Amino acid sequence: MKNKRLLFPLFSFYECENIEKYLEKKASQGWMLESISFGWKFKRIDPTALHFSVNYFPKASEFDSCISDDQLRYIDYCEHGGWNLCAQTAQMKIFYTANENPVP
C-alpha cells in the first residue's frame, strides 16, 4: 500500500471553500496534504474528521528568500488559536484542526 500520493487538483488559487471541502474529504479518506508545489503531495494518515482553513498572506512573494517575521508571527497566531500549518506557498497558507468548533 502506498503511503504517499501526488495529485493535481484543478482549483483556482482563490477557491478557498472548495479547497477546504476537498481537503476535509481527503482527510476522511486517510490522506493529509503535506506540501504544494507542482502537484499536491499527500501522506497516508488514519481517516480523521478535520477542518481546514485556506488563508492568504498578500505581503508574501514567490521571490522572497525566506519566510518573513510577519508570516512567522501570523503562523504563530493561528497555531495559538488551535490551527496547525499543513502546507503553504508564498501567499497561500493552509491550516487544519481536529477541534469540532474551531475558532475562525
DSSP file (Angstrom, degrees, kcal/mol; ACC not computed):
  #  RESIDUE AA STRUCTURE BP1 BP2  ACC     N-H-->O    O-->H-N    N-H-->O    O-->H-N    TCO  KAPPA ALPHA  PHI   PSI    X-CA   Y-CA   Z-CA
    1    1 A M              0   0    0      0, 0.0     2,-0.2     0, 0.0     0, 0.0   0.000 360.0 360.0 360.0 134.0    0.0    0.0    0.0
    2    2 A K        -     0   0    0      1,-0.1     3,-0.0    41,-0.0    41,-0.0  -0.478 360.0-167.5 -75.8 142.9    1.4    3.4   -0.9
    3    3 A N  S    S+     0   0    0     -2,-0.2    41,-2.3    40,-0.1     2,-0.3   0.479  72.6  51.5-105.9  -6.7    2.0    6.0    1.8
    4    4 A K  E     -A   43   0A   0     39,-0.2     2,-0.3    27,-0.0    39,-0.2  -0.931  61.1-175.8-129.0 153.4    2.5    9.0   -0.5
    5    5 A R  E     -A   42   0A   0     37,-2.0    37,-3.2    -2,-0.3     2,-0.5  -0.986  14.3-152.7-151.0 137.5    0.4   10.3   -3.3
    6    6 A L  E     +A   41   0A   0     -2,-0.3     2,-0.3    35,-0.2    35,-0.2  -0.964  24.1 176.8-114.1 120.2    0.8   13.2   -5.8
    7    7 A L  E     -A   40   0A   0     33,-2.6    33,-3.3    -2,-0.5    -2,-0.0  -0.830  27.2-148.9-122.7 159.8   -2.4   14.7   -7.1
    8    8 A F        -     0   0    0     -2,-0.3    31,-0.1    31,-0.2     2,-0.1  -0.627  21.4-171.4-127.2  71.7   -3.2   17.6   -9.4
    9    9 A P        -     0   0    0      0, 0.0     2,-1.2     0, 0.0    -2,-0.0  -0.368  23.3-130.8 -66.7 144.4   -6.5   19.1   -8.3
   10   10 A L        +     0   0    0     -2,-0.1     2,-0.4     2,-0.0    -2,-0.0  -0.605  51.9 141.4 -99.9  73.8   -7.9   21.7  -10.6
   11   11 A F        -     0   0    0     -2,-1.2     2,-0.2     2,-0.0     0, 0.0  -0.871  52.1-118.7-112.1 146.2   -8.7   24.6   -8.3
   12   12 A S    >   -     0   0    0     -2,-0.4     3,-1.7     1,-0.1     7,-0.1  -0.498  35.9-109.1 -71.6 153.4   -8.4   28.3   -8.8
   13   13 A F  T 3  S+     0   0    0      1,-0.3    -1,-0.1    -2,-0.2    -2,-0.0   0.803 117.0  44.9 -55.1 -33.1   -6.0   29.9   -6.4
   14   14 A Y  T 3  S+     0   0    0      1,-0.1     2,-1.7     2,-0.0    -1,-0.3   0.181  74.6 111.4-103.9  17.6   -8.8   31.7   -4.6
   15   15 A E    <>  +     0   0    0     -3,-1.7     4,-2.4     1,-0.2     5,-0.2  -0.452  37.7 160.5 -86.0  64.5  -11.4   28.8   -4.3
   16   16 A C  H  >  +     0   0    0     -2,-1.7     4,-2.8     1,-0.2    -1,-0.2   0.922  67.5  46.2 -53.8 -54.8  -11.0   28.7   -0.6
   17   17 A E  H  > S+     0   0    0     -3,-0.3     4,-2.3     1,-0.2    -1,-0.2   0.884 113.7  48.4 -62.5 -40.4  -14.2   26.9    0.3
   18   18 A N  H  > S+     0   0    0      2,-0.2     4,-2.2     1,-0.2    -1,-0.2   0.894 112.5  48.7 -67.8 -38.6  -13.8   24.2   -2.4
   19   19 A I  H  X S+     0   0    0     -4,-2.4     4,-2.5     2,-0.2    -2,-0.2   0.924 111.4  50.4 -64.5 -44.3  -10.2   23.6   -1.4
   20   20 A E  H  X S+     0   0    0     -4,-2.8     4,-2.2    -5,-0.2    -2,-0.2   0.923 112.1  46.4 -60.8 -45.6  -11.2   23.3    2.2
   21   21 A K  H  X S+     0   0    0     -4,-2.3     4,-2.2     2,-0.2    -1,-0.2   0.897 112.0  51.9 -63.5 -40.9  -14.0   20.8    1.4
   22   22 A Y  H  X S+     0   0    0     -4,-2.2     4,-2.4     1,-0.2    -2,-0.2   0.925 111.4  46.1 -60.8 -46.2  -11.7   18.8   -0.8
   23   23 A L  H  X S+     0   0    0     -4,-2.5     4,-2.4     2,-0.2    -1,-0.2   0.861 110.6  53.0 -68.2 -35.7   -9.0   18.5    1.9
   24   24 A E  H  X S+     0   0    0     -4,-2.2     4,-1.9    -5,-0.2    26,-0.3   0.905 110.5  48.1 -63.8 -41.0  -11.7   17.5    4.5
   25   25 A K  H  X S+     0   0    0     -4,-2.2     4,-1.1     2,-0.2    -2,-0.2   0.916 111.3  49.9 -65.1 -43.3  -12.8   14.8    2.2
   26   26 A K  H  <>S+     0   0    0     -4,-2.4     5,-2.5     1,-0.2     4,-0.5   0.901 109.6  51.3 -62.6 -41.0   -9.3   13.6    1.6
   27   27 A A  H ><5S+     0   0    0     -4,-2.4    21,-2.1     1,-0.2     3,-1.0   0.883 107.5  52.4 -64.1 -38.1   -8.6   13.5    5.4
   28   28 A S  H 3<5S+     0   0    0     -4,-1.9    -1,-0.2     1,-0.2    -2,-0.2   0.744 109.4  50.9 -69.7 -21.0  -11.7   11.4    6.0
   29   29 A Q  T 3<5S-     0   0    0     -4,-1.1    -1,-0.2    -3,-0.4    -2,-0.2   0.483 129.7 -97.0 -90.8  -5.1  -10.4    9.0    3.3
   30   30 A G  T < 5S+     0   0    0     -3,-1.0    15,-2.2    -4,-0.5     2,-0.4   0.750  85.1 119.0  98.5  27.4   -7.0    8.8    5.1
   31   31 A W  E   < -B   44   0A   0     -5,-2.5     2,-0.4    13,-0.2    -1,-0.3  -0.991  39.7-166.6-130.7 128.3   -4.9   11.4    3.2
   32   32 A M  E     -B   43   0A   0     11,-2.8    11,-2.6    -2,-0.4     2,-0.2  -0.936  28.6-115.1-114.1 132.1   -3.3   14.6    4.6
   33   33 A L  E     +B   42   0A   0     -2,-0.4     9,-0.3     9,-0.2     3,-0.1  -0.437  34.3 175.3 -62.8 132.5   -1.9   17.3    2.5
   34   34 A E  E     -     0   0A   0      7,-3.8     2,-0.3     1,-0.4     8,-0.2   0.753  58.4 -13.6-109.9 -40.6    1.9   17.5    3.0
   35   35 A S  E     -B   41   0A   0      6,-1.3     6,-2.4    52,-0.1     2,-0.5  -0.991  50.5-137.5-161.2 159.9    3.0   20.2    0.5
   36   36 A I  E     +B   40   0A   0     52,-0.4     4,-0.2    -2,-0.3     2,-0.1  -0.991  48.1 113.7-124.7 124.7    2.0   22.2   -2.5
   37   37 A S  S    S-     0   0    0      2,-2.2     3,-0.0    -2,-0.5    52,-0.0  -0.305  91.3 -17.1-148.1-118.4    4.3   22.8   -5.4
   38   38 A F  S    S+     0   0    0     -2,-0.1     2,-0.3   -30,-0.0    -2,-0.0   0.905 140.5   6.7 -63.0 -40.2    3.9   21.5   -9.0
   39   39 A G  S    S-     0   0    0    -31,-0.1    -2,-2.2    -4,-0.0     2,-0.6  -0.772  91.0 -95.8-128.6 176.9    1.4   19.0   -7.6
   40   40 A W  E     -AB   7  36A   0    -33,-3.3   -33,-2.6    -2,-0.3     2,-0.5  -0.887  35.9-149.1-100.5 119.3   -0.2   18.4   -4.2
   41   41 A K  E     -AB   6  35A   0     -6,-2.4    -7,-3.8    -2,-0.6    -6,-1.3  -0.753  15.7-172.1 -91.3 130.1    1.7   15.8   -2.1
   42   42 A F  E     -AB   5  33A   0    -37,-3.2   -37,-2.0    -2,-0.5     2,-0.3  -0.892   8.8-155.6-118.0 150.0   -0.4   13.8    0.3
   43   43 A K  E     -AB   4  32A   0    -11,-2.6   -11,-2.8    -2,-0.3   -39,-0.2  -0.926  29.9-101.6-121.1 152.0    0.7   11.3    3.0
   44   44 A R  E     + B   0  31A   0    -41,-2.3     2,-0.3    -2,-0.3   -13,-0.2  -0.507  46.9 164.1 -73.9 135.6   -1.3    8.5    4.4
   45   45 A I        -     0   0    0    -15,-2.2     3,-0.1    -2,-0.2     0, 0.0  -0.858  48.6 -79.8-135.9 171.3   -2.9    9.1    7.9
   46   46 A D        -     0   0    0     -2,-0.3   -16,-0.2     1,-0.1   -17,-0.1  -0.597  65.7 -90.5 -69.2 137.4   -5.7    7.3    9.8
   47   47 A P        +     0   0    0      0, 0.0     2,-0.3     0, 0.0   -19,-0.2  -0.307  63.5 173.3 -53.7 125.1   -9.0    8.5    8.4
   48   48 A T        -     0   0    0    -21,-2.1     2,-0.9   -24,-0.1   -18,-0.2  -0.980  39.8-120.5-140.5 145.1   -9.9   11.6   10.6
   49   49 A A        +     0   0    0     -2,-0.3     2,-0.3   -21,-0.1   -24,-0.1  -0.799  48.3 165.8 -86.1 108.7  -12.5   14.3   10.6
   50   50 A L        -     0   0    0     -2,-0.9     2,-0.4   -26,-0.3    48,-0.2  -0.888  32.3-136.8-123.8 154.5  -10.5   17.5   10.3
   51   51 A H  E     -C   97   0B   0     46,-2.8    46,-2.1    -2,-0.3     2,-0.3  -0.911  21.6-159.0-107.9 139.5  -11.4   21.1    9.5
   52   52 A F  E     -C   96   0B   0     -2,-0.4     2,-0.4    44,-0.2    44,-0.2  -0.867   7.6-164.9-118.4 152.5   -9.3   23.1    7.0
   53   53 A S  E     -C   95   0B   0     42,-2.4    42,-2.6    -2,-0.3     2,-0.6  -0.983   7.2-155.0-138.2 125.0   -8.8   26.8    6.5
   54   54 A V  E     +C   94   0B   0     -2,-0.4     2,-0.3    40,-0.2    40,-0.2  -0.887  21.6 177.6-100.8 125.0   -7.2   28.4    3.5
   55   55 A N  E     -C   93   0B   0     38,-3.0    38,-3.1    -2,-0.6     2,-0.4  -0.886  19.2-140.4-126.7 156.2   -5.7   31.8    4.2
   56   56 A Y  E     -C   92   0B   0     -2,-0.3    36,-0.2    36,-0.2    35,-0.1  -0.957   4.4-161.8-122.0 137.3   -3.8   34.3    2.1
   57   57 A F    >   -     0   0    0     34,-2.9     3,-1.7    -2,-0.4    14,-0.0  -0.871   9.6-170.0-115.3  93.8   -0.9   36.4    3.1
   58   58 A P  T 3  S+     0   0    0      0, 0.0    -1,-0.1     0, 0.0    33,-0.1   0.701  78.3  64.1 -64.9 -21.8   -0.8   39.2    0.5
   59   59 A K  T 3  S+     0   0    0     32,-0.1    32,-0.1     2,-0.0     2,-0.1   0.693  86.6  93.1 -74.5 -16.3    2.6   40.6    1.5
   60   60 A A    <   -     0   0    0     -3,-1.7     2,-0.3    30,-0.1    31,-0.1  -0.355  56.3-167.6 -78.9 157.5    4.4   37.4    0.6
   61   61 A S    >   -     0   0    0     29,-0.1     3,-1.5    -2,-0.1    -2,-0.0  -0.985  34.0-124.1-142.4 150.7    6.0   36.7   -2.7
   62   62 A E  T 3  S+     0   0    0     -2,-0.3    -1,-0.1     1,-0.3    -2,-0.0   0.716 112.5  60.7 -62.2 -20.6    7.4   33.6   -4.5
   63   63 A F  T 3  S+     0   0    0      2,-0.0    -1,-0.3    -3,-0.0     2,-0.1   0.463  74.9 115.3 -91.3  -2.2   10.6   35.6   -4.8
   64   64 A D    <   -     0   0    0     -3,-1.5     3,-0.1     1,-0.1    -4,-0.0  -0.463  61.9-143.9 -66.4 138.1   11.2   36.0   -1.1
   65   65 A S  S    S-     0   0    0     -2,-0.1     2,-0.3     1,-0.1    -1,-0.1   0.768  77.3  -1.4 -76.6 -24.8   14.3   34.2    0.0
   66   66 A C  S    S-     0   0    0     -3,-0.0     2,-0.3     0, 0.0    -1,-0.1  -0.944  92.2 -72.3-153.5 173.0   12.8   33.1    3.4
   67   67 A I        -     0   0    0     -2,-0.3    23,-0.0     1,-0.1    -2,-0.0  -0.565  54.8-125.0 -73.5 131.1    9.7   33.5    5.4
   68   68 A S     >  -     0   0    0     -2,-0.3     4,-2.2     1,-0.1     5,-0.2  -0.227  17.9-111.2 -73.7 164.6    9.3   37.0    6.8
   69   69 A D  H  > S+     0   0    0      1,-0.2     4,-2.4     2,-0.2     5,-0.2   0.863 119.3  56.9 -62.2 -36.5    8.9   37.8   10.5
   70   70 A D  H  > S+     0   0    0      2,-0.2     4,-2.2     1,-0.2    -1,-0.2   0.906 107.6  47.3 -62.3 -41.5    5.3   38.9    9.7
   71   71 A Q  H  > S+     0   0    0      2,-0.2     4,-2.7     1,-0.2    -2,-0.2   0.909 111.5  50.2 -66.8 -41.7    4.5   35.5    8.3
   72   72 A L  H  X S+     0   0    0     -4,-2.2     4,-2.4     1,-0.2    -2,-0.2   0.895 111.0  49.6 -62.5 -39.5    6.1   33.7   11.2
   73   73 A R  H  X S+     0   0    0     -4,-2.4     4,-2.3     2,-0.2    -1,-0.2   0.905 111.4  49.6 -64.6 -41.7    4.0   35.9   13.6
   74   74 A Y  H  X S+     0   0    0     -4,-2.2     4,-2.3     2,-0.2    -2,-0.2   0.916 111.6  47.7 -63.6 -45.0    0.8   35.1   11.6
   75   75 A I  H  X S+     0   0    0     -4,-2.7     4,-2.5     1,-0.2    -2,-0.2   0.911 112.2  50.0 -63.0 -42.6    1.5   31.3   11.7
   76   76 A D  H  X S+     0   0    0     -4,-2.4     4,-2.1     2,-0.2    -2,-0.2   0.898 109.2  52.2 -62.6 -41.1    2.2   31.5   15.4
   77   77 A Y  H  X S+     0   0    0     -4,-2.3     4,-1.1     2,-0.2    -2,-0.2   0.918 111.4  46.4 -60.2 -45.6   -1.0   33.4   16.0
   78   78 A C  H  <>S+     0   0    0     -4,-2.3     5,-2.3     1,-0.2     3,-0.4   0.908 111.7  50.5 -65.7 -42.2   -3.0   30.7   14.1
   79   79 A E  H ><5S+     0   0    0     -4,-2.5     3,-1.4     1,-0.2    -1,-0.2   0.857 105.8  56.3 -65.3 -33.8   -1.3   27.9   15.9
   80   80 A H  H 3<5S+     0   0    0     -4,-2.1    -1,-0.2     1,-0.3    -2,-0.2   0.814 104.2  54.8 -64.5 -29.6   -2.1   29.6   19.2
   81   81 A G  T 3<5S-     0   0    0     -4,-1.1    22,-0.5    -3,-0.4    -1,-0.3   0.378 130.9 -94.2 -84.5   3.5   -5.8   29.5   18.1
   82   82 A G  T < 5S+     0   0    0     -3,-1.4     2,-0.4     1,-0.3    17,-0.3   0.512  85.6 127.2  99.7   5.9   -5.6   25.8   17.6
   83   83 A W      < -     0   0    0     -5,-2.3     2,-0.4    -6,-0.1    -1,-0.3  -0.837  44.6-152.2-100.8 133.1   -4.8   25.7   13.9
   84   84 A N  E     -D   96   0B   0     12,-3.1    12,-2.3    -2,-0.4     2,-0.3  -0.857  23.0-114.1-104.4 136.5   -1.8   23.7   12.6
   85   85 A L  E     +D   95   0B   0     -2,-0.4    10,-0.3    10,-0.2     3,-0.1  -0.538  36.7 173.0 -70.6 127.4    0.0   24.6    9.5
   86   86 A C  E     -     0   0B   0      8,-3.4     2,-0.3     1,-0.4     9,-0.2   0.853  59.8 -24.0-100.4 -53.6   -0.4   21.9    6.9
   87   87 A A  E     -D   94   0B   0      7,-1.3     7,-2.8   -52,-0.1    -1,-0.4  -0.972  59.5-168.6-157.7 162.2    1.1   23.3    3.7
   88   88 A Q  E     -D   93   0B   0     -2,-0.3   -52,-0.4     5,-0.2     5,-0.2  -0.997  15.5-165.1-156.4 151.3    2.0   26.7    2.2
   89   89 A T        -     0   0    0      3,-2.6   -52,-0.1    -2,-0.3     5,-0.0  -0.503  61.4 -76.1-112.0-167.3    3.0   28.5   -0.9
   90   90 A A  S    S+     0   0    0     -2,-0.2   -29,-0.1     1,-0.2   -30,-0.1   0.956 128.3  11.9 -59.3 -50.2    4.3   32.1   -0.7
   91   91 A Q  S    S+     0   0    0    -31,-0.1   -34,-2.9   -35,-0.1     2,-0.5   0.770 115.0  77.1-101.0 -28.9    0.8   33.6   -0.3
   92   92 A M  E     -C   56   0B   0    -36,-0.2    -3,-2.6   -34,-0.1     2,-0.4  -0.718  54.7-175.8 -90.4 128.0   -1.4   30.6    0.4
   93   93 A K  E     -CD  55  88B   0    -38,-3.1   -38,-3.0    -2,-0.5     2,-0.5  -0.989   7.3-161.2-121.0 128.6   -1.4   29.1    3.9
   94   94 A I  E     -CD  54  87B   0     -7,-2.8    -8,-3.4    -2,-0.4    -7,-1.3  -0.952  12.1-178.7-115.6 122.8   -3.4   26.0    4.7
   95   95 A F  E     -CD  53  85B   0    -42,-2.6   -42,-2.4    -2,-0.5     2,-0.3  -0.802   5.8-164.7-115.9 157.1   -4.2   25.2    8.3
   96   96 A Y  E     -CD  52  84B   0    -12,-2.3   -12,-3.1    -2,-0.3     2,-0.3  -0.963   5.5-176.9-138.6 158.6   -6.1   22.3    9.9
   97   97 A T  E     -C   51   0B   0    -46,-2.1   -46,-2.8    -2,-0.3   -14,-0.1  -0.988  26.4-148.6-150.3 151.8   -7.6   21.4   13.2
   98   98 A A        +     0   0    0     -2,-0.3   -49,-0.1   -16,-0.2     2,-0.1   0.436  63.0 119.7 -97.5  -2.8   -9.4   18.5   14.8
   99   99 A N        -     0   0    0    -17,-0.3    -2,-0.1     1,-0.1   -48,-0.1  -0.385  62.5-140.7 -63.7 138.8  -11.5   20.7   17.0
  100  100 A E  S    S+     0   0    0      1,-0.3    -1,-0.1    -2,-0.1    -3,-0.0   0.897  98.6  28.1 -69.1 -40.7  -15.2   20.3   16.4
  101  101 A N  S    S-     0   0    0     -3,-0.0    -1,-0.3     2,-0.0    -3,-0.0  -0.706  89.4-168.6-120.1  78.2  -16.0   24.0   16.8
  102  102 A P        -     0   0    0      0, 0.0   -20,-0.1     0, 0.0    -5,-0.0  -0.299  29.3-106.2 -72.1 151.7  -12.8   25.7   15.7
  103  103 A V              0   0    0    -22,-0.5    -4,-0.0     1,-0.1   -22,-0.0  -0.602 360.0 360.0 -69.4 129.5  -12.1   29.4   16.2
  104  104 A P              0   0    0      0, 0.0    -1,-0.1     0, 0.0   -23,-0.0   0.529 360.0 360.0 -62.9 360.0  -12.4   31.1   12.8
